[in-house]
Amino acid sequence: MRSHNILIFTALLAFAVPTLSVPLHAQEVSAGQAAQISVTGEGVVMAAPDMATVTLGVTSSDKTAKAAMDANSVALAAVLENLKAAGIKSADMQTSGLSLQPEWDSNSAGNGRTIGGYTARNRLTVRVRVLDKLGAVLDAAVKDGANTLDGVEFGVAEPGPLLDAARVRAVTNARKRAEVITGAAGVRLGQIAAITEGGGYSQAPRGAMFARAEMDSVPVEAGEISFAVNVNISWYLTQ
């Protein structure tokens, strides 16, 4: 009798275990296969620049290395003084890229080269925080020393609020695109599964230089700067 009861209990247990495990397995598969949609949205905000970064160069040549360096130092010092007189603060000026290179000449015999002189170069980066003074600043820089102009790049001193506005537009754009797609497919957007930002960037126009010797100041056009942000949003889909 006892052996008979054990057999019955074993049989019941064999049927009971699969019955309990099936619903758990079904829930895991269902959750793992939930349909989603991922859409990328872009937000762009335009703004007028309120500052400019000017890159200037001072190049000096002479017969000896010392003479070239001394001439370069004198010219650079004159540029710095002129910029300060034009209202540029010391904190908004930075020198970089100092170099000294020999100038090679072929000798008369044609069997070698000799050093005919030296060229010293120095680069100066200037931040102009009042754009109305930009033309006058460029004039001051080239008046006594700067003889190369590598470019003018316009910018915004506080880009944070503009990038935040672009983020809001990017999210709105992503949702609108997702609603169009799901509406056409006959489904609806559910909860958000994930949001990632692809990064923000700005695109500034570079100032065109139209310099003539007789001009009182160099004319420049600042244009507008675009601030763009991309976001990728994933939604669960519902019927």
C-alpha positions as CSV (number, residue, x, y, z in Angstrom):
1,M,0.0,0.0,0.0
2,R,2.8,2.4,0.9
3,S,4.6,1.6,-2.4
4,H,1.4,2.4,-4.3
5,N,1.1,5.8,-2.6
6,I,4.6,6.7,-3.5
7,L,4.0,5.9,-7.1
8,I,0.9,8.1,-7.2
9,F,2.7,11.0,-5.5
10,T,5.6,10.7,-8.0
11,A,3.2,10.7,-10.9
12,L,1.4,13.8,-9.6
13,L,4.7,15.6,-9.1
14,A,5.8,14.9,-12.6
15,F,2.7,16.5,-14.0
16,A,2.7,19.5,-11.6
17,V,6.3,20.8,-12.3
18,P,5.8,21.6,-16.0
19,T,2.4,23.2,-15.1
20,L,4.1,25.7,-12.8
21,S,7.1,26.5,-15.1
22,V,5.2,27.2,-18.4
23,P,3.6,30.6,-17.4
24,L,7.0,31.9,-16.1
25,H,8.7,31.0,-19.4
26,A,5.9,32.6,-21.4
27,Q,6.2,35.9,-19.5
28,E,10.0,36.1,-20.2
29,V,9.5,35.5,-23.9
30,S,6.7,38.1,-24.1
31,A,8.8,40.8,-22.4
32,G,11.8,40.1,-24.5
33,Q,9.9,40.3,-27.7
34,A,7.9,43.5,-27.0
35,A,7.8,45.6,-30.2
36,Q,9.6,48.9,-30.2
37,I,10.2,51.8,-32.6
38,S,13.4,54.0,-32.6
39,V,13.4,57.4,-34.2
40,T,16.0,60.1,-34.4
41,G,15.0,63.7,-34.1
42,E,16.9,66.9,-34.8
43,G,16.5,70.3,-33.3
44,V,18.1,73.4,-34.7
45,V,18.2,76.9,-33.2
46,M,19.6,80.0,-35.0
47,A,21.2,82.9,-33.2
48,A,23.2,86.0,-34.0
49,P,26.8,85.8,-32.7
50,D,27.9,88.1,-29.9
51,M,31.7,87.6,-30.1
52,A,34.4,86.7,-32.6
53,T,37.7,84.9,-32.4
54,V,40.5,86.3,-34.7
55,T,43.7,84.4,-35.5
56,L,46.6,86.6,-36.5
57,G,50.2,86.0,-37.4
58,V,53.4,87.9,-37.2
59,T,56.2,86.9,-39.6
60,S,59.7,88.4,-39.6
61,S,62.8,87.6,-41.6
62,D,66.4,88.6,-41.2
63,K,70.0,87.4,-41.9
64,T,70.5,85.9,-38.5
65,A,68.3,83.9,-36.2
66,K,68.6,86.4,-33.4
67,A,67.8,89.4,-35.6
68,A,64.7,87.6,-36.9
69,M,63.5,86.7,-33.4
70,D,64.2,90.2,-32.2
71,A,62.2,91.7,-35.0
72,N,59.4,89.3,-34.4
73,S,59.2,90.2,-30.7
74,V,59.2,93.9,-31.5
75,A,56.4,93.5,-34.0
76,L,54.3,91.3,-31.7
77,A,54.7,93.7,-28.8
78,A,53.4,96.5,-31.0
79,V,50.4,94.4,-32.0
80,L,49.6,93.6,-28.4
81,E,49.8,97.3,-27.4
82,N,47.6,98.3,-30.3
83,L,45.0,95.7,-29.4
84,K,45.0,96.8,-25.7
85,A,44.5,100.4,-26.9
86,A,41.5,99.1,-29.0
87,G,39.8,97.8,-25.8
88,I,41.0,94.1,-25.9
89,K,41.9,92.7,-22.4
90,S,45.0,90.7,-21.8
91,A,42.9,87.7,-20.8
92,D,41.4,87.7,-24.4
93,M,44.8,87.4,-26.1
94,Q,46.9,84.3,-26.4
95,T,50.2,83.8,-28.3
96,S,51.0,80.3,-29.7
97,G,52.9,78.6,-32.5
98,L,56.3,80.4,-32.1
99,S,58.7,79.0,-34.7
100,L,62.1,79.8,-36.3
101,Q,63.1,78.3,-39.6
102,P,66.2,78.7,-41.8
103,E,65.8,80.0,-45.3
104,W,68.0,77.9,-47.7
105,D,69.6,79.3,-50.8
106,S,71.4,77.3,-53.5
107,N,75.1,78.3,-53.8
108,S,76.5,79.6,-57.1
109,A,78.4,76.4,-57.7
110,G,75.2,74.4,-57.7
111,N,76.6,71.7,-55.4
112,G,74.8,72.4,-52.2
113,R,72.7,74.8,-50.2
114,T,73.5,77.5,-47.7
115,I,71.4,79.3,-45.1
116,G,70.6,82.7,-46.5
117,G,68.5,83.9,-43.5
118,Y,65.9,83.0,-40.9
119,T,62.2,83.5,-40.6
120,A,60.4,83.8,-37.2
121,R,56.7,83.3,-36.9
122,N,54.3,83.8,-34.0
123,R,50.5,83.3,-33.9
124,L,48.1,85.4,-31.8
125,T,44.5,84.5,-31.0
126,V,42.2,87.3,-30.0
127,R,38.6,87.2,-28.6
128,V,36.5,90.2,-29.6
129,R,33.5,90.5,-27.2
130,V,32.0,93.6,-28.8
131,L,31.4,92.9,-32.5
132,D,30.9,96.6,-33.4
133,K,34.6,97.0,-32.7
134,L,35.7,94.1,-34.8
135,G,36.8,96.1,-37.8
136,A,38.7,98.6,-35.7
137,V,40.4,95.7,-33.8
138,L,41.6,94.2,-37.1
139,D,42.9,97.6,-38.2
140,A,44.8,97.9,-34.9
141,A,46.3,94.5,-35.3
142,V,47.7,95.0,-38.8
143,K,48.7,98.6,-38.4
144,D,52.2,98.0,-37.0
145,G,53.0,94.3,-36.9
146,A,50.5,91.6,-37.8
147,N,51.0,90.6,-41.4
148,T,49.0,87.4,-41.7
149,L,45.3,86.9,-41.0
150,D,44.4,83.2,-40.6
151,G,40.6,83.7,-40.1
152,V,37.7,85.2,-38.1
153,E,35.3,82.8,-36.5
154,F,32.0,84.1,-34.9
155,G,30.5,82.6,-31.8
156,V,28.2,83.0,-28.8
157,A,29.6,83.6,-25.3
158,E,26.8,81.5,-23.6
159,P,25.7,78.7,-25.9
160,G,24.1,76.6,-23.2
161,P,20.5,78.0,-23.4
162,L,20.6,77.8,-27.2
163,L,21.6,74.1,-27.0
164,D,18.8,73.4,-24.5
165,A,16.3,74.9,-26.8
166,A,17.6,72.8,-29.6
167,R,17.2,69.7,-27.4
168,V,13.5,70.5,-26.8
169,R,13.0,70.8,-30.6
170,A,14.8,67.5,-31.2
171,V,12.6,65.6,-28.8
172,T,9.5,67.2,-30.3
173,N,10.7,66.3,-33.8
174,A,11.4,62.7,-32.8
175,R,7.9,62.3,-31.3
176,K,6.2,63.8,-34.4
177,R,8.1,61.5,-36.7
178,A,7.3,58.5,-34.6
179,E,3.6,59.3,-34.4
180,V,3.4,59.6,-38.2
181,I,5.0,56.2,-38.6
182,T,3.0,54.4,-36.0
183,G,-0.2,56.0,-37.2
184,A,0.4,54.7,-40.7
185,A,1.1,51.3,-39.3
186,G,-2.0,51.2,-37.1
187,V,-0.3,51.0,-33.8
188,R,0.3,53.6,-31.0
189,L,3.3,54.8,-29.0
190,G,3.6,53.4,-25.5
191,Q,6.1,54.2,-22.8
192,I,9.6,55.4,-23.7
193,A,12.1,52.6,-23.5
194,A,15.3,54.7,-23.9
195,I,16.6,58.2,-24.8
196,T,20.1,59.0,-26.0
197,E,21.6,62.2,-27.2
198,G,23.8,62.1,-30.2
199,G,25.6,65.3,-29.2
200,G,25.2,69.0,-30.0
201,Y,27.2,71.1,-32.4
202,S,27.3,74.7,-33.7
203,Q,28.1,75.9,-37.2
204,A,29.4,79.4,-37.4
205,P,30.0,81.4,-40.6
206,R,33.6,82.6,-41.1
207,G,34.0,86.2,-41.8
208,A,35.0,87.3,-45.3
209,M,37.8,89.8,-45.4
210,F,37.6,92.7,-47.8
211,A,40.6,94.8,-46.9
212,R,41.9,97.8,-48.8
213,A,44.7,100.1,-47.7
214,E,42.6,103.2,-47.8
215,M,39.8,101.7,-45.7
216,D,39.1,103.1,-42.2
217,S,38.1,99.6,-41.0
218,V,37.8,96.1,-42.4
219,P,34.1,95.3,-43.2
220,V,32.8,91.9,-41.9
221,E,29.4,90.2,-41.9
222,A,28.6,88.1,-38.8
223,G,25.6,86.3,-40.2
224,E,23.9,83.7,-37.9
225,I,25.1,80.6,-36.0
226,S,23.2,77.3,-36.1
227,F,23.0,75.2,-32.9
228,A,21.9,71.6,-33.6
229,V,21.2,68.6,-31.4
230,N,20.2,65.0,-32.3
231,V,18.3,62.7,-30.0
232,N,17.3,59.0,-30.5
233,I,14.2,57.9,-28.7
234,S,12.8,54.3,-28.4
235,W,9.1,53.6,-27.6
236,Y,7.3,50.5,-26.8
237,L,4.3,49.9,-29.2
238,T,0.8,49.3,-28.1
239,Q,-2.3,48.3,-30.1
